[in-house]
Amino acid sequence: MEYLHSSLLFLKTWAATVLIWGTMIGTLLVLWASNFLGLPGNWCIVLVALLFDWFMEDGSRGEVGWTLIIVLGLLAALGELIEFVAGAVGVRRKGGSRLSALLSLIGSFVGAIAGGLVALPIPVLGPVIGVLLGSSVGAMLGAILGEDIQGREPSQSIGVGWAAFWGRLFGTLGKSMIG
């Protein structure tokens, strides 16, 4: 009888562990995908790992540990740096102004919202692609507007706009690959 009791206890513990880890992995995948929507998914992953570690008993199979949490935090910071630098380098490499960089950031935010709304009726990947392309097009239009306000030639404005487009697109993809 004691053998049956210990077997059931093991099965109950194993099932609870699988359920907890399955929930965490599912949550982490959703948060990772939120990077494509322009949301701070990598930072939310760090927060979930921190909460998960806090709720688990010390020494249990579910314990995450501070080493992993610190590594996740460093990776999240690296992802943000890549996203920021990719867009800024693209604009600055083409000779864009600070105003263009600022309007590019504002444009990418507005474009992400517009792209997500336009692509919302498309199932599953529609909103993700809409937000990704919308934020890139918004960055492009913001940079072009910034250059036009500065009185630059249309050809230079468009060149800076394309640099903002590709910088935002590759920056977001880079950030998501880090996460």
C-alpha positions in Angstrom: 0.0 0.0 0.0 2.8 2.4 0.8 4.3 1.7 -2.6 1.0 2.7 -4.3 0.9 5.8 -2.1 4.5 6.8 -3.1 3.8 6.1 -6.8 0.7 8.3 -6.7 2.6 11.0 -4.9 5.3 10.8 -7.6 2.8 11.0 -10.4 1.0 13.9 -8.8 4.3 15.8 -8.3 5.4 15.0 -11.9 2.1 16.1 -13.4 2.2 19.4 -11.4 5.8 20.0 -12.6 4.8 19.3 -16.2 1.8 21.6 -15.9 3.8 24.4 -14.3 6.7 24.2 -16.9 4.2 23.8 -19.8 2.4 27.0 -18.6 5.7 28.9 -18.3 6.9 27.8 -21.7 3.6 28.7 -23.3 3.7 32.1 -21.6 7.3 32.7 -22.7 6.4 31.9 -26.4 3.5 34.3 -26.3 5.8 37.0 -24.8 8.5 36.3 -27.3 6.0 36.7 -30.2 5.0 40.1 -28.7 8.4 41.5 -29.8 7.0 41.4 -33.3 4.1 43.6 -32.2 6.5 46.2 -30.8 5.8 45.2 -27.2 8.6 44.7 -24.6 8.4 40.9 -24.8 12.0 40.3 -23.7 11.5 42.3 -20.5 8.3 40.5 -19.8 10.2 37.2 -20.2 12.6 38.4 -17.5 9.8 39.3 -15.3 8.0 36.0 -15.7 11.3 34.1 -15.0 11.8 36.2 -11.9 8.2 35.6 -10.7 8.5 31.9 -11.5 11.7 31.7 -9.4 10.1 33.6 -6.6 7.1 31.2 -6.3 9.1 28.0 -6.6 10.7 26.4 -3.6 14.4 26.6 -3.2 16.1 23.5 -4.5 13.0 22.3 -6.4 13.0 21.1 -10.0 11.2 24.3 -11.0 13.7 26.7 -9.5 15.0 29.1 -12.3 17.9 30.6 -10.4 19.5 34.0 -10.4 22.1 33.1 -13.0 19.5 32.5 -15.6 17.5 35.6 -14.6 20.7 37.8 -14.9 21.5 36.2 -18.3 17.9 36.8 -19.5 18.2 40.4 -18.3 21.5 40.9 -20.2 20.0 39.4 -23.4 16.9 41.6 -23.1 19.2 44.7 -22.8 21.2 43.5 -25.8 18.0 43.0 -27.8 16.9 46.6 -27.0 20.3 47.9 -27.9 20.3 46.1 -31.3 16.8 47.4 -32.1 17.7 51.0 -31.2 21.1 51.0 -32.8 19.9 49.4 -36.1 17.4 52.1 -36.7 19.7 55.0 -35.6 22.6 53.6 -37.6 20.4 53.3 -40.7 19.2 56.9 -40.5 22.6 58.4 -39.5 24.5 56.4 -42.2 22.4 58.1 -44.8 23.0 61.5 -43.3 19.7 61.8 -41.5 19.0 64.5 -38.9 18.1 64.0 -35.2 14.6 65.3 -36.1 14.3 62.5 -38.7 15.4 59.9 -36.1 12.8 61.2 -33.6 10.0 61.3 -36.2 11.1 57.9 -37.3 10.5 56.6 -33.8 7.1 58.3 -33.5 6.2 57.1 -37.0 7.1 53.5 -36.2 4.8 53.6 -33.1 1.9 55.0 -35.1 2.6 52.7 -38.0 2.6 49.7 -35.7 -0.8 50.5 -34.5 -2.2 51.2 -37.9 -0.6 48.1 -39.4 -1.9 45.9 -36.7 -5.4 47.3 -37.2 -5.4 47.0 -40.9 -4.1 43.4 -40.8 -6.3 42.3 -37.9 -8.9 40.4 -40.1 -6.1 38.2 -41.5 -5.9 35.1 -39.2 -2.9 34.2 -37.1 0.1 36.0 -38.6 -1.8 39.0 -40.1 -1.4 41.3 -37.1 2.2 40.3 -36.6 3.1 41.0 -40.2 0.9 44.1 -40.2 2.6 45.5 -37.1 6.1 44.7 -38.3 5.6 46.2 -41.8 3.5 49.1 -40.4 6.2 50.1 -37.9 8.8 49.9 -40.6 6.7 52.0 -43.0 5.9 54.4 -40.2 9.6 54.8 -39.5 10.2 55.5 -43.1 7.5 58.1 -43.4 8.6 59.8 -40.2 12.2 60.0 -41.4 11.1 61.4 -44.8 9.0 64.0 -43.0 11.9 65.0 -40.8 14.2 65.4 -43.7 11.6 67.4 -45.6 11.2 69.8 -42.6 14.9 70.2 -42.6 14.7 71.3 -46.2 16.6 68.4 -47.7 16.3 67.2 -51.3 13.5 64.7 -52.0 16.0 62.1 -53.1 18.0 62.4 -49.9 14.8 62.3 -47.8 13.7 59.1 -49.5 17.1 57.5 -49.0 17.0 58.3 -45.3 13.4 57.0 -45.2 14.5 53.7 -46.7 17.3 53.5 -44.2 14.9 54.0 -41.4 12.6 51.3 -42.9 15.3 48.7 -43.1 16.8 49.7 -39.8 13.5 49.3 -38.0 12.7 46.0 -39.7 16.1 44.4 -39.1 16.3 45.9 -35.6 13.0 44.3 -34.6 14.0 41.0 -36.1 17.3 41.1 -34.3 15.6 41.9 -31.0 13.3 39.0 -31.5 16.1 36.6 -32.4 17.9 37.6 -29.1 14.7 37.0 -27.1 
